[in-house]
């Protein structure tokens, strides 16, 4: 695999500058454009841990066929995006996404995020509301509710994973080493199906073995835990107390052992816009790849409701 992640397919690869760094995106355009007089809506797809843009390979052509301009982004530190020495706090990551939206020539976008990508989607909707049309989060509860979820019996697996990642050096070295089996163990443990396939495991292991990808990815985990005791964490909590006024879709895997569906599907307290919650019963945590067709249908149905039919 190209270490920059330029895997071939019905998409084009671009590097864009935003927020003081360069980011890799895989981009699809609707063909033919629904209305040549208007720009198609932009949908930005944000991956989770330990993946990169390729996690959305099934949905890039699916969304383009429905009339949406779609960009799957490598988050800071992942894949072909810059691996900076710092900047893994959610405020910086949200500014990254807002900057990429502008760099792609759009003023607003729908954000669809899985895992950490969902966490960043929530943050971007709060801190850059003028650039976000709506958000869909997969296996990613609102940040203000996440710690409550982690303290439940069902959340213990996720909390244990988070704590293991706080040890310096050792976790990233194991994740980057194919012989350790650490990356495969994580993917298998959090899945609810026969995931990952040999191709998926090989692709993600190759990407994570490009140093310092594994270290950068774990900096997300370390900020989340260590910020509990710092002023920047308290400032983030105050910022996330702002209401989310855009339409929100939450999707959970019915077999997700790490973040199972909530018992009640009412809107989180800070969501004041249109709210929808769906469960994909036969999927584990890695929804975009474990249940790509069903996730695609859920997204397209929801997008049609907020864009007035299709990408037109």
N, C-alpha and C positions, 0 to 999 in steps of 0.2 A: 504494500500500500504506500502511495505517496505520503510522506510524513506530514504534508500540509493538508491532507484530506481531500484532494481534488479527485474524488472517485467519479467515474463516468456515469452518465445517465441523462434523462430528459430534462436537464437543468444546465445553467451556466454558473461558473464560479467567478466571484468578484471579491476584491479587497477594497474596503472603504475605510476612510479615516474618520474617527469620531472620539471625542472626549480624550484626546491626547494619546490614542492608540490606534492600531489598525486591526480590522476585523474581517474575518472570512465569512462570506455568505454563499449559499447555493440558492439560485434564483430561478423561478419559473414565471413566464408571462402567459396570460390567457391567449389562446389562439383558436379562432380569430377573436379579436377584442370585441366584447359585447356591443359597445357603442364607441366608435372611433372618436367621437367628439368629447368624450369624458375619460378620465383616468380610472382604471379599475381599482377597487379597494385593495389596499395592501394588508396582507396577513403576515405577521412575523412569528416564526416558530422558534421556541427556545427549549433546548434539550435539558435533560437532567444529568445526574451523576450515575455512572462514570462514562458518559457517552459524549457525542458531539453531534454536529448537524445531521449526520447520516441516520440518526434515529428517526428522522421524519421523511425518509426516502419514499415511503409509501404514499405520503400525503402531499408532497410537492406536486406531482402530476395530477392527483385527484382534485386538489383545490384549483389548479390552473384550468382543468377541464370544466370546472363550475364557474369560471369567469373571474377568479381572483389572482392578483399578482401576489406571489408568495415567496418569502425569503426565509430560509432556515439558517439561523445564525450560530456560529461558534462563539459561545460566551468567552469572556476574558479568561485566558489561561488554558483554553481547550483548543484542540484541533489546529486549524490554521490561523487562529487569532493570536495576537501578541500575548506573550507570557511575561507579564510585567512583575517587578519585585513586590508590588503592593497594589491596592485597588480592589480587594475582594470583599469589601463591605457592600451591603445592598444599595446604599445611596450611590456609590460609584457605579455599580453594575446597572442600576436604573438609568443613570446618566449615559452609560454606554448605549443602552437600547434606544433611548430618546435621540441620541446623536446618530445612530445608524438609520433610524427612520428618516431623519432629515437628509442624511447622505445618500439615501436611495431616492431622493426627490419627492418625498411625501411629507405632508404636514401632520398626518394622523395615521394610525394603524390599529388593527385588531391584533392583540397579543395572545398567543396560545403557548402555554408553558407547562412542561412536565417536571415534577420534582423541584429541583433548584430553579429551573426555568419558570415554574409557577410562582415560586417565592419572589423572583425578580419581577414577574408580571404584576403581582399585587403591589410591589413597591413602586413600579413605574406608574401605575394607575393613580397612586396617591401623590407622588412627587412630581409627575409630569402630566397632569390630567388633560391639558390642552392637546397632547399628542396621542392620546389613547381613546379609541372609539369604543372598545369593549375588551374584556379579557376572558379567556377560557383557561382554567387551571386543571391539570391532571395530577392526582395524587399530591396535592399541594394546598393544604388549608391556609386560611388567612394567617399571616404572621402573628397576630395578636391572640390567636387561638392555638397556635402550634404547641406552645409549652404545656398548655392544659392537656392536649392530646397525648403528649409524650409522657405525662405523669400517670396515664391510665394503664391498665394491664396490657391492653393492645399496643400501647406505644412503647413498651419496654424494649422491644427489639431495636426500634429506631434510636432510642436514647442510648442503648448500649453501643450501637454503631457509632453514634456521635462521640461518645466518651472515648472509644478506642482510637478515634482519629486525632485526639488531642496529644498523643505521645509524639515527641519530635522525631523526625527522620524515618523511624522504623516503618510506619504504615505506608508512606509513599514508596519507600524502597521495595516493600513486598508487593504493592499493587503494580509497580513498574516491572517486576521480575516475572516473566512467564512461568518459570519453574516453581515459583512459590504457590501458584494456584489461587492466590488471594482474590484476584479480580473475578475469576470464575466462581469461586465460593460465594461472593457477594451477589452476583447476578442470579445464581441458582437459588440462593436462600430467600431472595426477595421476589421471586417470580411465582406465578400460580399455574404455569403451563410448562410445556417442554421448551423452555427458554433458558439460555440462549442456544441458537443453532451453532454448529462449528464455525460457520462464516461470521456470525455475529461476534462470537467470542474472539476469533482471530482478529477481526477488524478493530474491536475496542482494545484488545491487548496491545496490538501494534501501535495504536494511537497513544495509549497511556505509557508505552515504553519510550516515547520520545521525551526525554528529560527537558524541562522540568514540569511536564504536563501533570503528573501525579501530584507533585508538591502544590502546584497552583490550585488544583481541584480541592485539595484538603484545606486550603486556606479559607474556603467558604465555610467549611465545618468549624474551623477554629475560631473564625470571627463570631459565628453564631453562639458558641459556648462562652468564649472569653469576654464577649461584650456585655454579658450579664452583669459583670462587676465593674464596668467602665462607663464613663460619661457618654461615649458615642452610642452605646447600647441603649441607655436611657433616652437619649435624644431620638433614636430611631423609634423606640416604643411610643414616644409622644407624637412623632410624625405620623405613625401608622394608626393613631386614634382618629385621624381624619376620615370622614365618610367616603366610601367608594360609590360614586353616583352613576357610573357607566354600567351597561348590562354585564352580568357575570354568569358564567357557566362553570360549575365544578363537576368533575368526573372522577370517579373512584373505581378501582378494581374490586370486584366482589371477593376475590381470593388474595387480596393484598395483605401479606402478613405484617407489613411495616406500618402502613397508614390505611386501615380498612375504612369502608364507608361510615360516615357518621350515623348514629342511631336515629337522629332527627334531621330531616333535609330542609329545614327552614333556613333562611338567609342568615349568615353571620351578622352579628350586631352592627358592624360597621358598613355593611352593604345596604345601600338605600336605593340602588337602581334595580332594574329588572333582574331577577335571580332564578336560575335553573340549576338543579342538581340531578345528575344521572349516575347510575351504577352499571358498569359492564361486568356482568356476573362471573364470566369464566376467565377473567384476566387477573393477573397479579399486579405488582407495582409498575411494571414497565409497559404500560398501556399502549403507547404508539406502536410497539413491535409485537406485543403478545396478542393484541386484538386490533390490527390495523384497519380492517374493513368496518368493524362496528364503531370504532372510534371515529373513522372518517364519516360515517353516516350521522353520528351524533353531532359532529362539528358542522357538517353541511346543513343539517336541519336547523341548527341554532343560528348559523351565519345567515341563512335565508331569512330568518325572522328579524334579524337586526339590520340587514342591508336591503330589505325590500324585495326579496325573491331570490336572486343569484348575485353574481358579481357585477351585474349590470347596474 
